[in-house]
Amino acid sequence: MKAFVVNKYSKTDKLKFTEVKDPRVKENEVLVQIHAAGVNLLDSMIKTGAFKLFLPYKTPIVNGHDMAGTIVKIGSSVQNFKVGDEVYSRVGDYRIGTFAEYIAVKENDLALKPQNVNMEQAASIPLVGLTSWQSLVEIAKLKKGQKIFIQAGSGGVGSFAIQLAKHLGAFVATTTSTKNIEWVKSLGADLVIDYKNEDFAAILKDYDVVLHSNRDAKVLENSLKILKQNGILISLTGPPTPEFAKKLGLPWYVKLIVALISRSARILAEKRKVNFTFLFMEANGKQLAEITKLIEAGIIRPIIDKTFPFEQTNEALTYVETGRAKGKVVINVK
């Protein structure tokens, strides 16, 4: 089958478009013919080796985490899916490879595609949907009337998280550029801050939750300061915490490195009597099925900026790396 492969970790090399062996299907897996694949910044970070300390993939590997497609084969122990089902998934770590024509996916990482969206729209959902769900529902336990600050409201995660937070009954503040202010408001944001002309730290106060996605250390510091006592900051960009390293069962020396690089953030959070945690989203078919219900009910709509043909996967990845995408970027595989 055709696929886009990471031959070696590199900040400059592009993915190689080549022929690879068809996936083998284990007893607890299904084989999916991929129709569309979502493109994420995570895919770029895997390519460059940014996560190799935590996810030491052995290259060459097929890249890609999000997909939607049709089941063409099932393993002997699969119970909840059948050949012909239209499904979608953010596939599990060490099982990635959605920039390809086919992929073997664990049954537990899979959900039926929402019936009211097409394959491209479905492929845009899993990673950002699960990131939002695990942040707001599982960790923050966001409640009606609480205040949440979601950074980068026009991005893939931000545009999804705003809609989920409003569904949960929260007051939502976010940041975006001048040109996207009205568009972000249309997603449900109550307060939109123009990050080019305004300082969120001077405007926001006593927030219950911050969904943090900025890599600037000063932004992290200011985000902790706007929380009320016992509030929580959930970081998608780090620094990773010792709890994260323990959960992944990482070696002692990695745990030590993680403890050192997150020390200042953890100390600041402790001084301010707030909570700091790092989320590295996990594949979860049951949670994705809950998201399917929200999509089918029209509560959340997938947002796609651009769709690229399969052969232009490298161009799609380059576009995502610019940080200018309004919503998600998708490649049309079939």
Helices and strands as residue ranges (DSSP letters): E 2-6, E 16-19, E 29-39, H 41-48, E 61-62, E 66-74, E 86-90, E 102-106, G 107-109, E 111-112, H 119-123, H 126-133, I 134-139, E 147-150, H 156-167, E 171-176, G 178-180, H 181-186, E 191-194, H 200-203, E 207-212, H 217-225, E 227-235, H 242-248, H 252-261, H 263-271, E 275-278, H 285-296, E 304-309, G 310-312, H 313-321, E 328-332
